[in-house]
């Protein structure tokens, strides 16, 4: 999630107004419950398709994209880093996160 959307924001800054990374590893404020939304979010077919196409493109191109972030030390982009980023791209909700870029 975090790695992935950061790459999207870095590649296409004109599409991104801001980026907020949230800690989903546990409770930040004990016994705090988030607000429930009363209506379902409506997403256009273009946003749905665009997010999935972008997700596939980013997964396919991840190695070369990340190496561009380390122009003087590309050896720092090792298999572990790429695998962690790929694993994060398969988290539930990653496509929905990218939908917000298009909607």
C-alpha positions as CSV (number, residue, x, y, z in Angstrom):
1,X,0.0,0.0,0.0
2,X,2.3,2.7,1.2
3,X,5.2,1.8,-1.1
4,X,2.9,1.4,-4.0
5,X,0.9,4.6,-3.8
6,X,4.1,6.6,-3.1
7,X,5.5,5.3,-6.4
8,X,2.2,6.3,-8.2
9,X,2.5,9.8,-6.7
10,X,6.1,10.1,-7.7
11,X,5.5,9.0,-11.2
12,X,2.4,11.1,-11.9
13,X,2.5,14.1,-9.5
14,X,-0.1,16.0,-11.6
15,X,-2.7,13.4,-10.6
16,X,-2.0,13.6,-6.9
17,X,-3.1,16.5,-4.7
18,X,-1.7,14.9,-1.5
19,X,-0.6,11.7,0.0
20,X,-1.5,10.4,3.5
21,X,0.1,7.2,4.8
22,X,-1.8,5.6,7.6
23,X,-0.6,3.1,10.2
24,X,-2.9,0.0,9.8
25,X,-0.7,-2.2,11.9
26,X,-2.8,-1.7,15.0
27,X,-4.7,0.8,17.2
28,X,-3.1,4.3,17.2
29,X,-5.7,5.5,19.8
30,X,-6.9,2.7,22.1
31,X,-10.6,2.0,22.0
32,X,-11.2,4.4,19.1
33,X,-13.7,3.3,16.4
34,X,-13.7,5.0,13.0
35,X,-16.8,6.5,11.6
36,X,-19.1,4.4,9.5
37,X,-20.0,5.6,6.1
38,X,-23.7,5.7,5.3
39,X,-23.6,5.2,1.6
40,X,-21.6,3.0,-0.8
41,X,-18.9,4.7,-2.8
42,X,-19.7,4.9,-6.5
43,X,-16.9,4.3,-8.9
44,X,-17.1,4.7,-12.6
45,X,-16.1,1.9,-14.9
46,X,-13.2,4.0,-16.2
47,X,-11.8,4.4,-12.6
48,X,-12.3,0.7,-12.0
49,X,-10.6,-0.4,-15.2
50,X,-7.9,2.3,-15.0
51,X,-6.9,1.3,-11.4
52,X,-6.5,-2.3,-12.3
53,X,-4.6,-1.6,-15.5
54,X,-2.3,0.8,-13.6
55,X,-1.8,-1.8,-10.9
56,X,-0.8,-4.5,-13.4
57,X,1.6,-2.0,-15.1
58,X,3.2,-1.1,-11.8
59,X,3.7,-4.7,-10.8
60,X,5.2,-5.5,-14.2
61,X,7.5,-2.5,-14.2
62,X,8.3,-2.3,-10.4
63,X,12.0,-3.3,-10.6
64,X,13.0,-0.7,-13.2
65,X,10.8,2.0,-11.6
66,X,12.4,1.5,-8.2
67,X,15.9,1.4,-9.7
68,X,15.2,4.9,-11.1
69,X,14.8,6.0,-7.5
70,X,18.4,4.9,-6.7
71,X,20.3,6.3,-9.7
72,X,23.7,6.3,-8.0
73,X,23.2,3.1,-6.0
74,X,20.9,0.8,-8.0
75,X,22.3,-2.3,-6.2
76,X,20.3,-1.2,-3.2
77,X,17.2,-2.4,-5.1
78,X,17.5,-6.0,-4.1
79,X,15.1,-8.9,-4.4
80,X,13.9,-8.4,-0.9
81,X,12.8,-4.8,-1.5
82,X,11.0,-5.7,-4.8
83,X,9.3,-8.7,-3.2
84,X,8.1,-6.7,-0.3
85,X,6.7,-4.1,-2.7
86,X,5.0,-6.7,-4.8
87,X,3.6,-8.4,-1.8
88,X,2.1,-5.0,-0.7
89,X,0.5,-4.6,-4.1
90,X,-1.5,-7.7,-3.5
91,X,-3.0,-6.5,-0.2
92,X,-6.8,-6.3,-0.2
93,X,-7.9,-2.9,-1.2
94,X,-4.8,-1.9,-3.2
95,X,-6.9,-1.6,-6.4
96,X,-9.5,0.5,-4.5
97,X,-6.7,2.7,-3.3
98,X,-5.7,3.4,-6.8
99,X,-9.3,4.0,-7.8
100,X,-9.2,7.1,-5.6
101,X,-6.5,8.5,-8.0
102,X,-9.1,8.3,-10.9
103,X,-12.2,9.5,-9.0
